[in-house]
């Protein structure tokens, strides 16, 4: 399903999307097209894209083509989904140590829709971090890896 969503293949394209997406949540899915978990997430993203079109713009970013962002956002697990609003990085408290990105696939379409609505409403009120509406059972668990400490 990843062929249904627009792809950003360079740092310049990602920069442009971040700068030009106004009054909508910008969803950047970092991953690889051939990864099975990325394909599962892409299926959810593509099925909800039209329903959320007034609230969100969804793009796929290949981690191999954008090493600057992969390193900047510390993407060590794929897929990782990052959110922006009016050029501002939106953070979400998932009850995990990392508020900068969602790692893994959403369990249901409704989880993704609910999250976008919460981010959108929070951003419209000027918040930079929002509380995740997703049931903690549906949030993938992982350990943060610290290198060179």
WOKABEL-V292505 format. One record per residue. RES is the residue in three letters. PHI is phi as a letter, one per 40 degrees, with the letter a starting at -180 (999 if undefined). PSI is psi in degrees with one decimal (999 if undefined). BURIAL is # if it has 16 or more other ideal C-beta (glycine too) atoms within 10 Angstrom, else .. Layout:
BEGIN
res=RES phi=PHI psi=PSI burial=BURIAL
res=RES phi=PHI psi=PSI burial=BURIAL
END
This chain:
BEGIN
res=UNK phi=999 psi=-7.8 burial=.
res=UNK phi=c psi=-20.1 burial=#
res=UNK phi=c psi=-12.9 burial=.
res=UNK phi=c psi=-15.2 burial=.
res=UNK phi=b psi=146.2 burial=.
res=UNK phi=c psi=144.6 burial=.
res=UNK phi=b psi=143.0 burial=.
res=UNK phi=b psi=122.5 burial=#
res=UNK phi=b psi=7.7 burial=.
res=UNK phi=a psi=161.8 burial=.
res=UNK phi=d psi=-40.2 burial=.
res=UNK phi=c psi=-42.3 burial=.
res=UNK phi=c psi=-39.4 burial=#
res=UNK phi=c psi=-45.3 burial=#
res=UNK phi=d psi=-45.6 burial=.
res=UNK phi=c psi=-42.5 burial=.
res=UNK phi=c psi=-42.0 burial=#
res=UNK phi=c psi=-42.8 burial=#
res=UNK phi=c psi=-35.0 burial=.
res=UNK phi=c psi=-12.7 burial=.
res=UNK phi=c psi=108.4 burial=#
res=UNK phi=b psi=140.5 burial=.
res=UNK phi=f psi=25.2 burial=.
res=UNK phi=b psi=155.4 burial=#
res=UNK phi=c psi=126.5 burial=#
res=UNK phi=c psi=121.6 burial=#
res=UNK phi=b psi=118.2 burial=#
res=UNK phi=b psi=114.8 burial=#
res=UNK phi=c psi=111.4 burial=#
res=UNK phi=c psi=128.3 burial=#
res=UNK phi=i psi=-156.3 burial=#
res=UNK phi=b psi=141.3 burial=#
res=UNK phi=c psi=-30.7 burial=.
res=UNK phi=c psi=-4.8 burial=.
res=UNK phi=c psi=131.4 burial=.
res=UNK phi=c psi=-37.7 burial=.
res=UNK phi=c psi=-36.5 burial=#
res=UNK phi=c psi=-40.9 burial=#
res=UNK phi=c psi=-38.1 burial=#
res=UNK phi=c psi=-45.0 burial=#
res=UNK phi=c psi=-42.5 burial=#
res=UNK phi=d psi=-35.6 burial=#
res=UNK phi=c psi=-44.8 burial=.
res=UNK phi=c psi=-44.4 burial=#
res=UNK phi=c psi=-44.8 burial=#
res=UNK phi=c psi=-34.2 burial=#
res=UNK phi=c psi=-23.6 burial=.
res=UNK phi=b psi=-9.2 burial=#
res=UNK phi=d psi=-44.8 burial=#
res=UNK phi=c psi=-36.9 burial=.
res=UNK phi=c psi=-33.3 burial=.
res=UNK phi=c psi=10.4 burial=#
res=UNK phi=d psi=-27.4 burial=.
res=UNK phi=c psi=-17.0 burial=.
res=UNK phi=b psi=-23.9 burial=#
res=UNK phi=a psi=149.5 burial=#
res=UNK phi=b psi=126.2 burial=#
res=UNK phi=b psi=129.0 burial=#
res=UNK phi=b psi=151.2 burial=#
res=UNK phi=b psi=135.4 burial=#
res=UNK phi=b psi=124.8 burial=#
res=UNK phi=c psi=123.7 burial=#
res=UNK phi=c psi=-25.9 burial=#
res=UNK phi=c psi=-22.3 burial=.
res=UNK phi=c psi=-12.6 burial=#
res=UNK phi=b psi=63.7 burial=#
res=UNK phi=c psi=-27.7 burial=.
res=UNK phi=c psi=-47.9 burial=.
res=UNK phi=c psi=-35.1 burial=#
res=UNK phi=d psi=-42.2 burial=#
res=UNK phi=c psi=-43.1 burial=.
res=UNK phi=d psi=-43.9 burial=.
res=UNK phi=c psi=6.6 burial=#
res=UNK phi=f psi=54.2 burial=.
res=UNK phi=c psi=99.1 burial=#
res=UNK phi=b psi=-15.8 burial=.
res=UNK phi=b psi=140.4 burial=#
res=UNK phi=b psi=150.2 burial=#
res=UNK phi=c psi=149.9 burial=#
res=UNK phi=b psi=132.5 burial=#
res=UNK phi=b psi=127.5 burial=#
res=UNK phi=b psi=144.5 burial=#
res=UNK phi=b psi=141.7 burial=#
res=UNK phi=b psi=156.8 burial=#
res=UNK phi=a psi=121.4 burial=#
res=UNK phi=f psi=44.2 burial=.
res=UNK phi=g psi=-1.0 burial=.
res=UNK phi=b psi=129.1 burial=.
res=UNK phi=c psi=121.3 burial=.
res=UNK phi=c psi=130.4 burial=#
res=UNK phi=b psi=149.6 burial=#
res=UNK phi=b psi=130.1 burial=#
res=UNK phi=c psi=104.2 burial=.
res=UNK phi=c psi=2.2 burial=#
res=UNK phi=g psi=15.1 burial=.
res=UNK phi=b psi=168.5 burial=#
res=UNK phi=c psi=-22.2 burial=.
res=UNK phi=b psi=113.9 burial=#
res=UNK phi=c psi=-0.6 burial=.
res=UNK phi=c psi=-20.5 burial=#
res=UNK phi=a psi=158.6 burial=#
res=UNK phi=b psi=123.6 burial=#
res=UNK phi=b psi=131.0 burial=#
res=UNK phi=h psi=-168.5 burial=#
res=UNK phi=b psi=151.1 burial=#
res=UNK phi=c psi=144.6 burial=#
res=UNK phi=c psi=-36.8 burial=#
res=UNK phi=b psi=160.6 burial=.
res=UNK phi=c psi=-38.1 burial=.
res=UNK phi=c psi=-35.1 burial=.
res=UNK phi=d psi=-44.9 burial=#
res=UNK phi=c psi=-44.4 burial=#
res=UNK phi=c psi=-46.0 burial=#
res=UNK phi=c psi=-41.6 burial=#
res=UNK phi=c psi=-44.4 burial=#
res=UNK phi=c psi=-42.4 burial=#
res=UNK phi=c psi=-41.3 burial=.
res=UNK phi=c psi=-42.8 burial=#
res=UNK phi=c psi=-45.0 burial=#
res=UNK phi=c psi=-49.1 burial=#
res=UNK phi=c psi=-41.5 burial=.
res=UNK phi=c psi=-43.6 burial=#
res=UNK phi=c psi=-38.2 burial=#
res=UNK phi=c psi=-23.8 burial=.
res=UNK phi=c psi=4.1 burial=.
res=UNK phi=g psi=8.5 burial=.
res=UNK phi=c psi=146.5 burial=.
res=UNK phi=b psi=-12.2 burial=.
res=UNK phi=b psi=136.9 burial=.
res=UNK phi=b psi=160.9 burial=#
res=UNK phi=c psi=131.4 burial=.
res=UNK phi=c psi=133.5 burial=#
res=UNK phi=c psi=-3.7 burial=.
res=UNK phi=c psi=135.8 burial=#
res=UNK phi=d psi=128.9 burial=.
res=UNK phi=d psi=-26.4 burial=.
res=UNK phi=c psi=-25.7 burial=.
res=UNK phi=c psi=4.7 burial=.
res=UNK phi=b psi=121.0 burial=#
res=UNK phi=d psi=140.8 burial=.
res=UNK phi=c psi=139.4 burial=.
res=UNK phi=a psi=162.5 burial=.
res=UNK phi=b psi=138.7 burial=.
res=UNK phi=c psi=138.5 burial=.
res=UNK phi=b psi=125.8 burial=.
res=UNK phi=b psi=122.3 burial=.
res=UNK phi=b psi=151.9 burial=.
res=UNK phi=f psi=40.4 burial=.
res=UNK phi=b psi=999 burial=.
END
